[in-house]
Amino acid sequence: MRIFLSGVLLLSISSQASARDMQVTQDIEVCFAKAGVYHQIDPTWLKSISKVESSFNPKAISPRNKNGTYDVGMMQINSGWFPTLEKFGIKPGHLLEPCTNIFVGAWILAKNIKHYGKTWEAIGSYNTGNAVKKKRASELYALKVRNAWEDLNKRALSQRVTLTYNEVQP
């Protein structure tokens, strides 16, 4: 685990493209795909979380939460994770780099899946931290992510159908 997160950091920092220079549609899609494969999570779930959390904004920083923490980047990584991430060499500023943020978000979701299984509780706890203690908030968050997931899947299907149709035209 330490090696993987450190490797993500080095890959992300050594990348020639800064967050503002990245081709959002292509480079970030690759990050979602790689993070999904590595953590055995459907990349569309990761994209759905990012859509709900930040509308895919890599520079998003939330206002302070009720408990004094704040959230950073596309996947809105909570500052409560900073001490753990720093053990792997990942500093808060690194989370503004989209690929690093996506991999960290996938790592957090994978931890939730390990605890709750592949359930809505795992998705909900990404936002609430504890699906049992904050059941209603967790359920509402999971519903938002599910709606985003359905929307992203419909768009992807529509694009594939359009592409296929256009390819067979004389």
C-alpha positions in Angstrom: 0.0 0.0 0.0 2.7 2.5 1.0 4.6 1.7 -2.2 1.5 2.1 -4.4 0.5 5.5 -2.9 4.1 6.8 -3.1 4.2 5.6 -6.7 1.0 7.5 -7.5 2.5 10.6 -6.0 5.7 10.3 -8.0 3.8 9.6 -11.2 1.6 12.5 -10.6 4.3 15.0 -9.7 6.7 13.9 -12.4 3.9 14.3 -15.0 4.7 17.0 -17.6 1.2 18.3 -17.6 -0.1 20.4 -14.7 -3.7 20.1 -13.7 -4.7 23.1 -15.7 -2.9 21.9 -18.8 -4.4 18.4 -18.7 -6.8 17.3 -21.4 -9.7 16.8 -19.0 -11.6 14.4 -21.2 -8.8 12.1 -22.1 -6.1 12.3 -19.4 -8.6 12.3 -16.5 -10.6 9.4 -18.1 -7.4 7.4 -18.1 -6.8 8.2 -14.4 -10.4 7.0 -13.5 -9.8 3.8 -15.5 -6.4 3.0 -14.0 -7.6 3.7 -10.4 -10.7 1.6 -11.0 -8.7 -1.3 -12.4 -6.1 -1.1 -9.6 -8.8 -1.0 -6.8 -11.2 -3.3 -8.6 -13.9 -0.6 -8.7 -16.0 0.3 -11.7 -14.5 3.6 -12.9 -18.0 4.9 -13.5 -18.6 4.8 -9.8 -15.5 6.9 -9.2 -16.6 9.3 -11.9 -20.1 9.5 -10.3 -18.6 10.3 -6.9 -16.4 13.0 -8.6 -19.5 14.4 -10.3 -21.4 14.7 -7.1 -18.5 15.9 -5.0 -17.0 18.6 -7.2 -18.7 18.5 -10.7 -15.2 17.2 -11.9 -13.4 20.3 -10.6 -9.8 19.4 -9.9 -9.3 22.7 -8.0 -12.4 22.4 -5.8 -11.8 23.2 -2.1 -14.9 23.1 0.1 -15.7 25.6 2.9 -15.1 24.2 6.4 -17.4 21.4 7.4 -19.2 21.4 10.8 -16.4 19.5 12.4 -13.7 21.9 11.1 -12.4 19.7 8.3 -12.5 20.6 4.6 -12.4 18.7 1.3 -9.9 19.0 -1.6 -10.0 18.2 -5.3 -12.2 16.3 -7.7 -13.0 13.5 -5.3 -13.2 16.0 -2.3 -10.6 14.2 -0.1 -11.4 15.2 3.5 -8.6 16.9 5.5 -9.1 14.2 8.1 -7.2 11.9 5.8 -4.1 14.3 5.6 -2.1 12.7 8.5 -2.6 9.2 7.0 -1.7 10.4 3.4 1.4 12.3 4.6 2.8 8.9 5.8 2.8 8.0 2.1 4.4 11.3 1.0 1.1 12.8 -0.2 0.7 16.4 1.0 -2.6 18.4 0.8 -1.3 20.3 -2.2 -0.8 17.1 -4.2 -4.5 16.4 -4.0 -5.1 19.3 -6.4 -3.4 17.1 -9.1 -6.4 15.2 -10.6 -4.7 11.8 -11.0 -3.4 11.8 -7.4 -6.8 12.9 -6.1 -8.7 10.2 -8.1 -6.3 7.4 -6.9 -6.7 8.6 -3.3 -10.5 8.7 -3.7 -10.4 5.2 -5.1 -8.3 4.0 -2.2 -10.7 5.5 0.3 -13.7 3.9 -1.5 -11.9 0.5 -1.6 -11.4 0.7 2.2 -15.1 1.3 2.5 -15.9 -1.6 0.2 -13.6 -3.8 2.2 -15.6 -2.8 5.4 -19.2 -2.7 4.0 -18.9 -4.9 0.9 -20.0 -3.7 -2.5 -23.1 -2.0 -1.0 -24.7 1.4 -0.9 -23.3 1.8 2.6 -19.8 1.7 1.1 -20.7 4.5 -1.4 -22.6 6.5 1.3 -19.7 6.2 3.8 -17.4 7.8 1.2 -19.1 11.1 2.1 -20.3 10.5 5.7 -17.4 8.5 7.0 -19.7 6.1 8.9 -22.8 4.7 7.1 -24.2 3.3 10.4 -24.0 6.4 12.6 -25.1 8.8 9.8 -27.5 6.4 8.1 -29.9 9.0 6.6 -27.1 11.3 5.3 -25.3 8.2 3.9 -28.5 7.0 2.1 -29.1 10.4 0.5 -25.5 10.7 -0.6 -25.6 7.2 -2.1 -28.8 8.1 -4.0 -27.1 11.2 -5.5 -24.2 9.0 -6.6 -26.5 6.4 -8.1 -28.3 9.1 -10.0 -25.0 10.5 -11.3 -24.0 6.9 -12.2 -27.2 6.3 -14.2 -26.7 9.7 -16.0 -23.1 8.9 -16.9 -24.1 5.4 -18.2 -26.9 6.9 -20.3 -24.5 9.4 -21.8 -21.9 6.8 -22.5 -24.5 4.5 -24.2 -25.8 7.4 -26.3 -22.3 8.3 -27.4 -21.6 4.6 -28.4 -24.9 4.4 -30.3 -24.2 7.6 -32.1 -20.6 6.6 -33.0 -21.8 3.2 -34.2 -24.6 4.8 -36.3 -22.2 7.3 -37.8 -19.6 4.6 -38.6 -22.0 2.6 -40.7 -23.3 5.5 -42.8 -22.2 5.4 -46.4 
